[in-house]
Amino acid sequence: MTNIHHLLKVTALWISIVYVVCYLGVFLFPSIREAVMLYAFHTKGNLGTNVLTFGTFLSGLLIWNIVALLSVWLFAFIFNR
């Protein structure tokens, strides 16, 4: 039996750390976005302008946490059945 509450706390912490590191990476090295698109997603495209504001940071952090928590909760729910 998986401890769902502990798993969700660890997931929230982990995804938050990864998001902050990625956000800082794009902030400090803007060309990293194109490299990730090319080598990780195997695609090229015009990504436009980097929009790096406190609002986009918070909204992205919130969205990624919600997606990660829902995914892990669903996994734990199915796993525990």
C-alpha positions as CSV (number, residue, x, y, z in Angstrom):
1,M,0.0,0.0,0.0
2,T,1.4,3.3,-1.1
3,N,1.3,6.3,1.3
4,I,-0.4,8.7,-1.0
5,H,0.0,11.8,1.2
6,H,3.7,11.3,1.5
7,L,4.0,10.6,-2.2
8,L,2.1,13.8,-3.1
9,K,4.4,15.9,-0.8
10,V,7.5,14.4,-2.4
11,T,6.1,15.0,-5.8
12,A,5.2,18.6,-5.1
13,L,8.7,19.3,-3.8
14,W,10.5,17.5,-6.6
15,I,8.5,19.1,-9.4
16,S,9.0,22.5,-7.8
17,I,12.7,22.0,-7.7
18,V,12.9,20.8,-11.3
19,Y,10.7,23.7,-12.4
20,V,12.8,26.3,-10.7
21,V,16.0,24.9,-12.1
22,C,14.6,24.8,-15.6
23,Y,13.2,28.4,-15.3
24,L,16.6,29.6,-14.1
25,G,18.2,27.8,-17.0
26,V,16.1,29.5,-19.5
27,F,16.5,32.8,-17.7
28,L,20.3,32.6,-17.6
29,F,20.8,30.8,-21.0
30,P,17.9,31.7,-23.3
31,S,19.2,29.6,-26.2
32,I,18.7,26.5,-24.0
33,R,15.0,26.4,-25.1
34,E,15.9,25.8,-28.7
35,A,18.4,23.1,-27.8
36,V,15.8,21.3,-25.7
37,M,13.3,21.5,-28.5
38,L,15.8,20.1,-30.9
39,Y,17.4,17.4,-28.8
40,A,14.7,16.4,-26.4
41,F,11.6,16.8,-28.5
42,H,13.2,16.3,-31.9
43,T,11.6,19.3,-33.5
44,K,12.5,22.8,-34.6
45,G,10.3,25.8,-34.4
46,N,10.1,29.5,-33.9
47,L,9.5,29.8,-30.2
48,G,9.1,33.6,-30.3
49,T,10.2,35.8,-27.4
50,N,11.0,34.6,-23.9
51,V,8.4,35.9,-21.5
52,L,10.0,35.5,-18.1
53,T,8.1,37.4,-15.5
54,F,7.1,36.7,-11.9
55,G,3.6,36.0,-13.1
56,T,4.6,33.4,-15.7
57,F,6.9,31.8,-13.1
58,L,4.1,31.4,-10.6
59,S,1.5,30.3,-13.1
60,G,3.9,27.7,-14.6
61,L,4.9,26.5,-11.1
62,L,1.2,26.1,-10.2
63,I,0.3,24.4,-13.5
64,W,3.2,21.9,-13.3
65,N,2.4,21.1,-9.7
66,I,-1.3,20.4,-10.5
67,V,-0.4,18.2,-13.4
68,A,2.2,16.3,-11.5
69,L,0.0,15.8,-8.4
70,L,-2.9,14.6,-10.4
71,S,-0.7,12.2,-12.3
72,V,0.9,10.8,-9.2
73,W,-2.4,10.6,-7.4
74,L,-3.9,8.6,-10.3
75,F,-1.0,6.3,-10.3
76,A,-1.2,5.7,-6.5
77,F,-5.0,5.2,-6.7
78,I,-4.7,2.6,-9.5
79,F,-1.6,1.0,-7.8
80,N,-3.4,0.6,-4.5
81,R,-6.5,-1.1,-6.0
